């Protein structure tokens, strides 16, 4: 055998059979006897044969691979979505390639190109905050590869979308804070071109209007929603002497930053300032006090995303090329917003 990776030809030479017989045996073709299949599989293991998925994809038109693009995997939300996708995909014999965009447009473009080169059968993606040009996603559609967007999406692409009701979630959080006696509620938001932040801001503003409270631009802080951003935004509010009695952050991380600063400055939570986040990251139940937040149903979102892909693959939705599935979020009320 030549140096390098073993091929089906190497297996065929060892067993004195044809390469086509080896290929059929490895693919469990019913025309091949069980004894031959066992011999082929045994020899493949001995030679450490690794199948060429790209070549196989070219022959069959199916790679049994799905590409999943997330901004980052070190968030419980996105890792849970991946888990939900794999629960469905792995059960149907598909494997998942996970890629991170790190909220970087160029990285996102490169990632999509790499997945296309890997001949994936479908791509699931959550759009990065800095993405405003969607040509790389349109390229996926132009190649007739199913593209499904989850959590963060754009209406500029005619694709299926799997989301939660961000508007209703934000409305419910704001309403909860108002019922707890708050009237000067700060809202931490992010790039308004991202649909989820736009919808959460709209839910916040509508809840204020419906309860006859003014919308004060001084109470709306825009940032990247990381922990440090939450700290900076809170410090800015205090420096400007802006009066507020609650903070509703579109991110648990920024909410945590706010909690840190306020406690450092001697504020009592929730007596003087109430704090609510978004995402139900695990740490929110262990802070002092535990943080009220929104559960985004990440695992169900991942499952539905995969189910939508396979339904499309099986032509179960022949009357429509796209659909929008909206999952119902859950408000989890904890001590950071409750009156004693």
C-alpha positions as CSV (number, residue, x, y, z in Angstrom):
1,X,0.0,0.0,0.0
2,X,1.2,3.5,-0.9
3,X,2.0,5.9,1.8
4,X,-0.8,8.2,2.8
5,X,-4.5,7.6,3.5
6,X,-6.0,4.2,2.6
7,X,-8.5,4.1,-0.2
8,X,-11.1,1.7,-1.4
9,X,-8.6,0.5,-4.0
10,X,-6.2,-0.5,-1.2
11,X,-9.0,-2.5,0.5
12,X,-9.9,-4.1,-2.9
13,X,-6.3,-5.1,-3.5
14,X,-6.0,-6.8,-0.1
15,X,-9.2,-8.7,-0.6
16,X,-8.7,-9.4,-4.3
17,X,-12.1,-7.8,-5.2
18,X,-13.1,-4.8,-7.2
19,X,-13.2,-1.3,-5.8
20,X,-16.9,-1.0,-6.7
21,X,-17.6,-4.0,-4.6
22,X,-15.8,-2.4,-1.6
23,X,-17.8,0.8,-2.2
24,X,-21.1,-1.0,-2.2
25,X,-20.2,-3.0,0.9
26,X,-19.2,0.1,2.8
27,X,-22.6,1.6,1.8
28,X,-24.5,-1.5,3.0
29,X,-25.7,-2.3,-0.5
30,X,-28.2,-5.2,-0.4
31,X,-26.6,-6.8,-3.5
32,X,-23.4,-7.5,-1.5
33,X,-23.4,-10.6,0.7
34,X,-23.1,-10.3,4.5
35,X,-19.8,-12.2,4.6
36,X,-18.2,-9.8,2.0
37,X,-19.4,-6.8,4.0
38,X,-17.8,-8.2,7.1
39,X,-14.5,-8.8,5.4
40,X,-14.5,-5.3,3.9
41,X,-15.4,-3.6,7.2
42,X,-12.7,-5.6,9.0
43,X,-10.0,-4.7,6.4
44,X,-11.1,-1.1,6.4
45,X,-10.5,-1.0,10.1
46,X,-7.1,-2.7,9.8
47,X,-6.0,-0.1,7.2
48,X,-7.5,2.8,9.1
49,X,-9.6,3.7,6.1
50,X,-11.3,7.1,6.4
51,X,-14.1,7.7,3.9
52,X,-13.8,10.8,1.7
53,X,-17.1,12.6,2.5
54,X,-16.6,15.2,-0.3
55,X,-16.1,12.5,-2.9
56,X,-19.0,10.6,-1.6
57,X,-21.2,13.7,-1.6
58,X,-20.2,14.3,-5.2
59,X,-21.3,10.8,-6.2
60,X,-24.5,10.6,-4.2
61,X,-25.5,14.3,-4.0
62,X,-25.7,13.9,-0.2
63,X,-23.0,14.5,2.4
64,X,-25.1,13.9,5.4
65,X,-23.5,17.0,6.9
66,X,-25.2,20.2,8.2
67,X,-23.3,23.4,8.8
68,X,-24.3,25.5,11.9
69,X,-23.0,29.1,12.2
70,X,-23.3,30.9,15.5
71,X,-21.7,34.1,16.8
72,X,-20.0,32.2,19.6
73,X,-20.4,28.8,21.3
74,X,-19.4,30.0,24.8
75,X,-23.0,31.2,25.4
76,X,-25.4,28.8,26.9
77,X,-28.1,29.9,24.5
78,X,-26.1,29.0,21.3
79,X,-24.6,25.8,22.7
80,X,-28.1,24.7,23.7
81,X,-29.4,25.4,20.2
82,X,-26.6,23.2,18.8
83,X,-27.6,20.5,21.2
84,X,-31.2,20.7,20.0
85,X,-30.0,20.5,16.4
86,X,-27.8,17.5,17.0
87,X,-30.6,15.6,18.9
88,X,-32.6,15.6,15.7
89,X,-29.8,15.5,13.1
90,X,-27.8,12.7,14.7
91,X,-30.8,10.5,15.1
92,X,-31.3,10.7,11.3
93,X,-27.7,9.9,10.5
94,X,-26.5,13.4,9.9
95,X,-23.5,15.1,11.5
96,X,-23.1,18.8,12.4
97,X,-20.2,21.1,11.5
98,X,-20.1,23.9,14.1
99,X,-18.6,27.3,13.1
100,X,-18.3,30.6,14.9
101,X,-18.5,34.0,13.3
102,X,-17.4,35.9,16.4
103,X,-19.8,38.7,15.3
104,X,-17.3,39.4,12.4
105,X,-18.7,39.9,8.9
106,X,-15.5,38.7,7.1
107,X,-15.3,35.6,9.3
108,X,-18.9,34.9,8.6
109,X,-18.3,35.1,4.8
110,X,-15.3,32.8,5.1
111,X,-17.2,30.3,7.2
112,X,-20.1,30.1,4.7
113,X,-17.6,29.6,1.9
114,X,-15.9,26.8,3.8
115,X,-19.2,25.0,4.5
116,X,-20.1,25.2,0.8
117,X,-16.8,23.7,-0.1
118,X,-17.5,20.9,2.4
119,X,-20.6,20.1,0.4
120,X,-23.0,20.4,3.4
121,X,-26.6,19.5,2.7
122,X,-27.9,22.5,4.6
123,X,-26.8,25.6,6.6
124,X,-28.4,26.9,9.8
125,X,-27.2,30.3,10.9
126,X,-27.7,33.1,13.4
127,X,-26.5,36.4,11.8
128,X,-23.7,38.3,13.3
129,X,-24.3,41.8,14.8
130,X,-22.0,43.4,12.3
131,X,-23.5,41.8,9.2
132,X,-25.5,44.1,6.9
133,X,-24.6,42.6,3.5
134,X,-26.2,39.2,2.9
135,X,-24.7,38.2,-0.4
136,X,-22.8,35.2,1.1
137,X,-26.2,33.8,2.4
138,X,-27.8,34.5,-1.0
139,X,-25.0,32.4,-2.5
140,X,-26.2,29.5,-0.5
141,X,-29.7,29.8,-1.8
142,X,-28.4,30.2,-5.4
143,X,-26.7,26.8,-5.0
144,X,-30.1,25.4,-4.0
145,X,-28.8,24.5,-0.5
146,X,-31.4,24.9,2.2
147,X,-30.7,27.9,4.5
148,X,-32.5,28.3,7.8
149,X,-32.0,31.3,10.1
150,X,-32.6,31.1,13.8
151,X,-32.7,33.7,16.5
152,X,-31.2,36.5,14.5
153,X,-32.5,36.9,11.0
154,X,-33.2,39.3,8.2
155,X,-36.2,39.7,6.0
156,X,-34.0,40.5,3.0
157,X,-33.6,36.7,2.5
158,X,-36.5,34.4,1.5
159,X,-35.7,31.7,4.0
160,X,-37.4,29.9,6.9
161,X,-36.9,31.6,10.3
162,X,-37.0,30.0,13.7
163,X,-37.3,32.7,16.5
164,X,-38.9,33.4,19.8
165,X,-41.4,36.3,20.3
166,X,-38.9,38.9,21.3
167,X,-41.4,41.7,21.2
168,X,-43.8,39.9,23.6
169,X,-40.9,38.8,25.9
170,X,-39.7,42.4,26.2
171,X,-43.2,43.7,26.7
172,X,-43.8,41.2,29.6
173,X,-40.5,42.1,31.3
174,X,-41.2,45.8,31.1
175,X,-44.8,45.3,32.3
176,X,-43.5,43.2,35.2
177,X,-41.2,46.0,36.3
178,X,-44.0,48.5,36.1
179,X,-46.2,46.3,38.3
180,X,-43.4,46.2,40.8
181,X,-43.6,50.0,41.0
182,X,-40.9,51.1,38.6
183,X,-41.5,54.1,36.4
184,X,-38.0,55.1,35.2
185,X,-36.8,51.9,33.4
186,X,-33.5,51.8,31.6
187,X,-33.2,49.6,28.5
188,X,-29.9,48.2,27.3
189,X,-30.1,47.4,23.6
190,X,-27.8,46.7,20.7
191,X,-27.5,47.3,17.0
192,X,-31.0,48.1,15.9
193,X,-30.4,46.5,12.4
194,X,-30.6,43.2,14.2
195,X,-34.2,42.2,14.4
196,X,-34.2,40.7,17.9
197,X,-33.0,44.0,19.5
198,X,-35.4,46.0,17.4
199,X,-38.3,43.9,18.5
200,X,-37.2,44.0,22.2
201,X,-36.9,47.8,22.1
202,X,-40.4,48.0,20.5
203,X,-41.8,45.7,23.2
204,X,-40.2,47.9,25.9
205,X,-41.6,51.1,24.4
206,X,-45.1,49.8,23.8
207,X,-45.3,48.6,27.4
208,X,-44.4,52.1,28.6
209,X,-47.0,53.7,26.3
210,X,-49.7,51.2,27.4
211,X,-49.0,52.2,31.1
212,X,-48.9,55.9,30.4
213,X,-45.2,56.2,31.0
214,X,-43.0,58.5,28.8
215,X,-40.2,57.1,26.6
216,X,-37.1,58.9,27.6
217,X,-34.1,58.7,25.2
218,X,-31.8,59.1,28.2
219,X,-32.9,55.8,29.5
220,X,-32.0,53.8,26.3
221,X,-28.4,52.7,26.1
222,X,-26.9,51.0,23.0
223,X,-23.8,48.8,23.2
224,X,-22.5,45.3,22.3
225,X,-24.2,43.9,25.3
226,X,-21.2,42.2,26.9
227,X,-20.5,42.2,30.7
228,X,-18.1,45.2,30.3
229,X,-20.7,47.1,28.3
230,X,-23.2,46.7,31.0
231,X,-20.7,48.1,33.5
232,X,-19.9,51.1,31.2
233,X,-23.5,51.9,30.4
234,X,-24.4,51.8,34.1
235,X,-21.5,54.0,35.1
236,X,-22.4,56.5,32.3
237,X,-26.0,56.7,33.7
238,X,-24.7,57.4,37.2
239,X,-22.2,60.0,36.0
240,X,-24.9,61.8,34.1
241,X,-27.1,61.7,37.2
242,X,-29.9,60.0,35.2
243,X,-32.7,59.0,37.5
244,X,-33.8,55.4,37.2
245,X,-35.3,52.7,39.3
246,X,-34.9,49.6,37.0
247,X,-32.7,48.3,34.3
248,X,-34.0,45.9,31.6
249,X,-31.1,44.5,29.6
250,X,-31.5,42.6,26.3
251,X,-28.6,40.5,27.5
252,X,-27.9,38.7,30.7
253,X,-24.2,39.6,30.5
254,X,-24.9,43.3,30.4
255,X,-27.4,42.9,33.2
256,X,-24.7,41.2,35.2
257,X,-22.3,44.2,34.5
258,X,-25.0,46.5,35.8
259,X,-25.6,44.5,38.9
260,X,-21.8,44.6,39.7
261,X,-21.5,48.3,39.3
262,X,-24.7,49.1,41.3
263,X,-23.6,46.9,44.2
264,X,-20.1,48.4,44.2
265,X,-21.8,51.8,44.5
266,X,-23.9,50.7,47.4
267,X,-27.3,50.4,45.7
268,X,-29.7,47.9,47.2
269,X,-31.0,45.4,44.7
270,X,-34.0,45.2,44.2
271,X,-35.1,47.7,46.8
272,X,-33.6,50.8,45.1
273,X,-33.0,49.4,41.5
274,X,-34.5,46.3,40.0
275,X,-32.6,44.4,37.3
276,X,-33.9,42.1,34.5
277,X,-31.9,40.4,31.8
278,X,-32.6,38.2,28.7
279,X,-31.3,34.8,27.8
280,X,-31.5,32.7,31.1
281,X,-27.8,32.1,31.2
282,X,-26.9,29.7,34.0
283,X,-25.1,32.3,36.1
284,X,-28.4,34.3,36.5
285,X,-29.7,31.9,39.1
286,X,-26.5,32.1,41.1
287,X,-25.9,35.8,41.4
288,X,-26.8,37.8,44.5
289,X,-29.7,38.4,44.1
290,X,-30.6,35.9,41.3
291,X,-31.5,37.8,38.1
292,X,-35.0,37.9,36.5
293,X,-34.6,36.9,32.9
294,X,-36.3,35.4,29.8
295,X,-35.8,31.8,28.8
296,X,-35.4,31.8,25.0
297,X,-36.2,28.0,24.6
298,X,-32.9,27.3,23.0
299,X,-33.0,23.5,22.8
300,X,-36.6,23.6,21.3
301,X,-35.4,26.2,18.9
302,X,-32.5,23.9,17.8
303,X,-34.9,21.0,17.4
304,X,-37.4,23.0,15.4
305,X,-34.6,24.3,13.2
306,X,-33.5,20.8,12.3
307,X,-37.0,19.5,11.9
308,X,-37.8,22.4,9.5
309,X,-34.7,21.4,7.4
310,X,-35.7,17.7,7.2
311,X,-39.3,18.6,6.4
312,X,-38.0,20.7,3.5
313,X,-35.7,17.9,2.5
314,X,-38.6,15.4,2.4
315,X,-40.8,17.9,0.5
316,X,-43.4,17.9,3.3
317,X,-44.1,21.6,2.6
318,X,-44.6,21.6,-1.1
319,X,-47.1,24.5,-0.9
320,X,-44.6,26.9,0.6
321,X,-40.9,27.6,0.2
322,X,-40.4,29.3,3.6
323,X,-42.0,29.6,7.0
324,X,-41.5,31.5,10.1
325,X,-41.9,29.6,13.4
326,X,-42.3,31.8,16.5
327,X,-41.7,30.1,19.8
328,X,-43.2,31.3,23.1
329,X,-40.6,32.6,25.5
330,X,-40.9,32.3,29.3
331,X,-40.4,35.1,31.8
332,X,-38.5,33.7,34.8
333,X,-39.1,36.1,37.8
334,X,-36.3,36.0,40.5
335,X,-35.3,38.2,43.4
336,X,-33.6,41.0,41.4
337,X,-37.0,42.4,40.5
338,X,-39.3,41.3,43.3
339,X,-40.5,43.6,46.1
340,X,-39.7,42.1,49.5
